[in-house]
Amino acid sequence: MTMTFEPRDVAPRLAIGAFILNSGLGKLKADEETARAVHGMACVAYPFLEKVEAGRFTRMLGWSEVTIGGALLAPVVPTRLAGLALTGFSSGLLGLYLRVPGMREPGSLRPTQNGIPMAKDSWMLGVGLGFLTAGCHRGRRASSRCPRRRARR
């Protein structure tokens, strides 16, 4: 596998990677009250998480964010792999936005004032999906990295 790091990917990887890394580091330092709040919101959207203790959940979430943020910041991690991690992570966060009451205006996808901080997960999902297509350019070399092109030949 050849590693091509596209210059266009640098800015979003740095911005989102730093954002997620900072969020994860904050969760690793969370006190019990903060852990209960984070866990409580997650349990509203994903009830199966009620089985996990709040402090443990917050630490696992924090380490997940540190890992994903670090992967985005590390130039040795291929953009498509970082995009896969970002897409999965932001999909879970977007589920919170869609399922937690009071985040959206009734009958709409538009965020309420409380939902604006969580609505950012929609653009993180878009960037992650964009990263998944990294390396799929026209031309002979790209065909080995892009299964759809290979199948058409």
C-alpha positions as CSV (number, residue, x, y, z in Angstrom):
1,M,0.0,0.0,0.0
2,T,1.5,3.3,-1.0
3,M,0.9,6.2,1.3
4,T,-0.1,9.4,-0.4
5,F,-0.9,12.3,1.8
6,E,-2.9,14.8,-0.2
7,P,-2.2,18.4,0.7
8,R,-6.0,19.1,0.7
9,D,-6.4,16.7,3.6
10,V,-4.0,18.4,5.9
11,A,-6.2,21.3,7.1
12,P,-9.3,19.2,8.0
13,R,-7.2,16.5,9.6
14,L,-5.4,19.0,11.8
15,A,-8.6,20.9,12.7
16,I,-10.8,18.0,13.5
17,G,-7.9,15.9,15.0
18,A,-7.0,18.7,17.4
19,F,-10.7,19.2,18.3
20,I,-11.3,15.5,19.0
21,L,-8.0,15.1,20.8
22,N,-8.7,18.0,23.1
23,S,-12.2,16.7,23.8
24,G,-10.8,13.3,24.7
25,L,-8.2,14.7,27.0
26,G,-10.9,16.7,28.8
27,K,-13.0,13.6,29.3
28,L,-10.0,11.7,30.8
29,K,-9.8,14.4,33.5
30,A,-13.6,14.5,34.1
31,D,-14.9,14.5,37.6
32,E,-17.7,12.3,38.8
33,E,-20.4,14.9,38.1
34,T,-19.2,15.4,34.6
35,A,-19.0,11.7,34.0
36,R,-22.6,11.2,35.1
37,A,-23.8,14.0,32.8
38,V,-21.9,12.6,29.8
39,H,-23.0,9.1,30.5
40,G,-26.6,10.2,31.2
41,M,-26.9,11.9,27.8
42,A,-25.4,8.8,26.0
43,C,-27.9,6.5,27.8
44,V,-30.8,8.6,26.5
45,A,-29.7,7.9,22.9
46,Y,-28.2,4.4,23.5
47,P,-30.0,2.7,26.4
48,F,-27.7,-0.3,26.4
49,L,-25.0,1.9,27.9
50,E,-26.9,2.0,31.2
51,K,-25.0,-1.2,32.0
52,V,-21.7,0.6,32.0
53,E,-20.6,2.6,35.0
54,A,-20.5,6.4,34.3
55,G,-16.8,6.9,35.1
56,R,-15.7,3.9,33.1
57,F,-17.8,5.0,30.1
58,T,-16.4,8.5,30.2
59,R,-12.8,7.1,30.4
60,M,-13.5,4.8,27.4
61,L,-15.0,7.6,25.4
62,G,-12.1,9.8,26.3
63,W,-9.5,7.2,25.2
64,S,-11.5,6.6,22.0
65,E,-11.4,10.4,21.2
66,V,-7.7,10.5,22.0
67,T,-7.1,7.6,19.6
68,I,-9.2,9.0,16.8
69,G,-7.8,12.5,17.2
70,G,-4.3,11.1,17.3
71,A,-4.9,9.1,14.1
72,L,-6.2,12.2,12.3
73,L,-3.1,14.2,13.4
74,A,-0.6,11.5,12.6
75,P,0.7,11.7,9.0
76,V,1.6,8.0,9.0
77,V,-2.1,7.0,9.3
78,P,-3.6,6.8,5.8
79,T,-6.4,9.3,5.2
80,R,-8.9,6.6,4.3
81,L,-8.3,4.8,7.6
82,A,-8.6,8.0,9.6
83,G,-11.8,8.7,7.6
84,L,-13.2,5.3,8.6
85,A,-12.6,6.1,12.3
86,L,-14.0,9.6,12.0
87,T,-17.1,8.4,10.1
88,G,-17.9,5.7,12.7
89,F,-17.3,8.0,15.6
90,S,-19.2,11.0,14.2
91,S,-22.1,8.7,13.3
92,G,-22.5,7.7,16.9
93,L,-22.3,11.3,18.0
94,L,-24.9,12.3,15.4
95,G,-27.1,9.7,16.8
96,L,-27.1,11.6,20.1
97,Y,-28.1,14.8,18.3
98,L,-31.0,12.9,16.6
99,R,-32.2,11.0,19.7
100,V,-31.8,13.3,22.7
101,P,-34.9,15.5,23.2
102,G,-34.4,19.2,23.0
103,M,-31.5,19.1,20.5
104,R,-33.6,19.8,17.5
105,E,-36.6,22.0,16.7
106,P,-39.8,19.9,16.7
107,G,-40.3,18.0,13.4
108,S,-37.1,19.4,12.0
109,L,-33.4,18.6,11.7
110,R,-32.6,22.3,12.6
111,P,-30.8,22.5,15.9
112,T,-32.2,24.4,18.9
113,Q,-29.8,26.6,20.9
114,N,-28.9,23.5,23.0
115,G,-28.4,21.4,19.9
116,I,-25.9,23.7,18.1
117,P,-22.8,22.2,19.8
118,M,-23.9,18.7,18.8
119,A,-24.9,19.7,15.2
120,K,-21.2,20.0,14.5
121,D,-21.1,16.2,14.2
122,S,-22.9,16.5,10.9
123,W,-19.9,18.2,9.3
124,M,-17.5,15.8,11.0
125,L,-19.4,13.0,9.3
126,G,-19.2,14.7,6.0
127,V,-15.5,15.1,6.3
128,G,-15.1,11.5,7.3
129,L,-17.1,10.3,4.3
130,G,-14.9,12.5,2.1
131,F,-11.8,11.0,3.6
132,L,-13.1,7.5,2.7
133,T,-12.9,8.4,-0.9
134,A,-9.2,9.7,-0.6
135,G,-7.0,8.2,-3.2
136,C,-9.8,7.5,-5.6
137,H,-8.7,9.6,-8.5
138,R,-8.9,9.0,-12.2
139,G,-6.1,7.3,-13.8
140,R,-4.4,3.9,-13.9
141,R,-2.7,3.9,-10.5
142,A,-6.0,4.7,-8.6
143,S,-7.7,1.6,-10.0
144,S,-6.0,-0.7,-7.5
145,R,-7.3,1.4,-4.6
146,C,-10.9,1.9,-5.9
147,P,-12.8,-1.3,-6.2
148,R,-15.7,0.3,-8.3
149,R,-13.3,1.4,-11.0
150,R,-11.6,-1.9,-11.2
151,A,-14.9,-3.7,-11.6
152,R,-15.9,-1.5,-14.6
153,R,-12.9,-2.4,-16.7
